[in-house]
Amino acid sequence: MRRTSADAITLADRELKRSFLLTPDQVVENWAADSAERLSADHVEALLALQPELVLLGTGQRQVFPAPAFTAGFLRKGVGIEVMDNAAAARTYNLLAGEGRRVLAAFILGAAGVS
């Protein structure tokens, strides 16, 4: 990732303004998440399908913790999850992906995601 702002994240080749998922192998655009507060256990399976060893949840301009049921879904499967603002998630993703780790960054963007 090259740049983060309040309403967008710039990857190597384009700027994204809607929530998305990022692994070292792929970008899943238009992730159906608009705020950390609305994430539930129902969202967990879609993220686990990407087979991460660690999930970084970027919650917008500031760190916002999702419901415990959301994070518990990862912990039950032995997958770590860290919640942080988008800028910190982008920096951490770049570091871990550079080390060859199987990391998934889930970024919440849009009006509700940058509260």
C-alpha positions as CSV (number, residue, x, y, z in Angstrom):
1,M,0.0,0.0,0.0
2,R,1.3,3.4,-0.9
3,R,-1.1,5.8,1.0
4,T,-4.0,5.9,3.4
5,S,-6.4,8.8,4.0
6,A,-9.6,9.3,5.8
7,D,-11.7,8.0,2.9
8,A,-9.4,6.0,0.6
9,I,-6.4,3.6,0.5
10,T,-4.1,3.6,-2.5
11,L,-2.7,0.3,-3.5
12,A,0.2,0.0,-6.0
13,D,-2.1,0.5,-9.0
14,R,-5.4,2.2,-7.8
15,E,-7.2,4.0,-5.2
16,L,-10.0,2.2,-3.3
17,K,-12.8,4.1,-1.6
18,R,-15.0,1.2,-0.5
19,S,-14.3,-1.4,2.2
20,F,-12.1,-4.2,0.9
21,L,-10.1,-7.3,1.8
22,L,-6.4,-7.7,1.0
23,T,-4.1,-10.7,1.1
24,P,-0.7,-11.1,-0.5
25,D,-2.4,-12.9,-3.4
26,Q,-5.6,-11.0,-4.0
27,V,-7.8,-7.9,-3.4
28,V,-11.5,-8.5,-2.7
29,E,-13.2,-5.2,-3.5
30,N,-16.6,-4.0,-2.2
31,W,-16.5,-6.0,1.1
32,A,-19.9,-5.7,2.7
33,A,-18.8,-3.9,5.9
34,D,-19.5,-0.3,6.6
35,S,-18.6,0.0,10.3
36,A,-16.8,-2.1,13.0
37,E,-19.9,-1.9,15.2
38,R,-22.0,-3.7,12.7
39,L,-19.6,-6.6,12.2
40,S,-21.0,-9.9,13.5
41,A,-20.3,-13.6,13.6
42,D,-21.9,-13.8,10.1
43,H,-18.9,-11.9,8.6
44,V,-16.3,-14.2,10.0
45,E,-16.7,-17.1,7.5
46,A,-16.1,-14.9,4.5
47,L,-12.8,-13.8,5.9
48,L,-11.8,-17.3,7.1
49,A,-12.4,-18.6,3.6
50,L,-9.3,-16.6,2.5
51,Q,-7.3,-18.9,4.9
52,P,-5.4,-16.2,6.9
53,E,-3.1,-17.0,9.8
54,L,-3.7,-13.4,11.1
55,V,-6.4,-10.9,10.4
56,L,-5.8,-7.1,10.7
57,L,-9.0,-5.2,10.9
58,G,-8.7,-1.6,9.9
59,T,-11.7,0.3,11.3
60,G,-11.3,3.7,9.6
61,Q,-9.6,6.8,11.0
62,R,-9.7,5.6,14.5
63,Q,-9.7,2.2,16.3
64,V,-13.2,0.9,16.9
65,F,-13.6,-2.6,18.5
66,P,-16.3,-4.9,16.9
67,A,-18.7,-7.0,18.9
68,P,-17.0,-9.8,20.9
69,A,-18.9,-12.5,18.8
70,F,-16.9,-11.3,15.7
71,T,-13.5,-11.6,17.2
72,A,-14.4,-14.8,19.0
73,G,-15.2,-16.4,15.6
74,F,-11.5,-16.1,14.7
75,L,-10.1,-17.2,18.0
76,R,-12.2,-20.4,18.0
77,K,-10.5,-21.3,14.7
78,G,-7.0,-20.4,16.0
79,V,-6.7,-17.3,13.8
80,G,-5.3,-14.2,15.4
81,I,-7.1,-10.9,15.0
82,E,-5.8,-7.4,15.6
83,V,-8.0,-4.3,15.5
84,M,-6.5,-0.9,14.6
85,D,-7.0,2.2,12.6
86,N,-6.5,2.0,8.8
87,A,-3.1,3.7,8.8
88,A,-1.7,1.3,11.4
89,A,-3.3,-1.7,9.7
90,A,-1.7,-0.7,6.3
91,R,1.7,-0.4,7.9
92,T,1.4,-3.7,9.7
93,Y,0.1,-5.4,6.6
94,N,3.1,-4.2,4.6
95,L,5.5,-5.5,7.2
96,L,3.9,-8.9,7.6
97,A,3.3,-9.5,3.9
98,G,6.9,-8.5,3.3
99,E,7.9,-11.3,5.7
100,G,5.9,-13.8,3.7
101,R,3.2,-14.2,6.3
102,R,-0.4,-15.3,5.4
103,V,-2.0,-12.0,6.5
104,L,-5.4,-10.7,5.7
105,A,-6.2,-7.0,6.0
106,A,-9.8,-6.0,6.2
107,F,-10.3,-2.3,5.7
108,I,-13.5,-0.4,6.5
109,L,-13.9,2.6,4.3
110,G,-16.8,5.0,3.6
111,A,-18.7,7.4,5.7
112,A,-19.5,5.0,8.5
113,G,-16.0,3.5,8.5
114,V,-14.2,6.7,9.1
115,S,-16.2,8.0,12.1
